[in-house]
Amino acid sequence: MFEDTDRKLCIICSKGTLDMAYPGLVLANAALMEGIDVTMFFTFWGLDIINERKMRNLKFVPIGNPSMPIPNAIGGLPGMTNMATAVMKREIAGLGFPPIDEFLEMITDAGGKLYACKMSVDMFEDMRMMDEDDLFERVEGVVGATDFMEMSKDAQIIFI
Amino acid sequence: MTTQRVVAGTAVDFDDDGFMDKPEQWSEDVAETLAGEIGISPLTDRHWQVIEFCRSDFQAQGEIPTLRRITTVGGVPTKELYKLFPKGPAKKVAYVSGLKKPSGCI
């Protein structure tokens, strides 16, 4: 029941909206609670999750989402994104889940490793959308796709 | 289905998941023995702080506290929890505290 596991999990986070940030964080934390080795790799918009200037302000966008019970014409009105985001944040907190920055601290305190994707960092720096210095201090490093292949050897991979 | 075995000299019922079925059968001696079985020995003051928080919180709330609750309310930081109960603290804490297998996601 409590045998040590050599299971390894790599989670790739490619989306930067609030609703797409949490699944990766929840799974990473759950794996750590089970004694599973966890590496998280943040690419493209997923970099927002580990961007000091953005991570506390991730949004949930209600338009273009057929699961939302409101029409796009309403969801697209000014202020709707902020309202939907506030509601989702309140629900998440109510269920006992921490905000993004605190969640990342928990995951790294539990031994999880965070890496940023080099191509994405280079691209967003080129577009003046971010600076490597903006990365959350707990991020271990900026690595390329081939590095990721080495890191994820023998690991199960989840792409979000 | 429960199975019974003798732990620290007393009969203890375990559920299908292998966790204690009746929290009232728990004692400090039982906790020491269960902890030893899963490689945690001896139990230090900090272990006891976690165990006592879990038991009292369970009694008050009727729910097994999540690891996040143990850190935010119980006052034991995440890093330390993973040191005290290495490799899968959530289940180990519940097991030693005489509680059921935790089902929370956090």
Contacts between the chains, C-beta under 8 A, distances in Angstrom:
chain1	res1	chain2	res2	distance
A	1	B	17	7.9
A	1	B	18	4.7
A	1	B	91	7.8
A	1	B	95	8.0
A	2	B	38	4.5
A	2	B	39	7.7
A	2	B	87	7.9
A	2	B	88	6.8
A	2	B	91	7.0
A	2	B	92	6.4
A	2	B	95	7.4
A	4	B	87	5.3
A	5	B	87	7.5
A	5	B	88	7.9
A	26	B	105	5.8
A	26	B	106	7.2
A	29	B	106	6.5
A	30	B	105	6.0
A	30	B	106	7.9
A	32	B	82	7.7
A	33	B	67	6.1
A	33	B	88	6.4
A	33	B	89	6.4
A	33	B	90	4.2
A	33	B	91	7.9
A	34	B	88	5.1
A	34	B	90	7.5
A	34	B	91	7.6
A	35	B	86	7.7
A	35	B	87	3.6
A	35	B	88	3.4
A	95	B	106	7.9
A	96	B	66	6.1
A	96	B	68	6.0
A	96	B	69	6.7
A	96	B	104	7.7
A	96	B	106	5.7
A	97	B	68	7.7
A	97	B	105	7.9
A	97	B	106	5.6
A	98	B	68	6.6
A	98	B	106	8.0
A	105	B	78	7.7
A	106	B	68	7.1
A	106	B	71	7.7
A	106	B	78	5.1
A	109	B	77	7.0
A	109	B	78	3.9
A	109	B	79	4.4
A	109	B	82	7.2
A	110	B	78	5.7
A	110	B	79	7.7
A	110	B	82	5.3
A	111	B	82	6.4
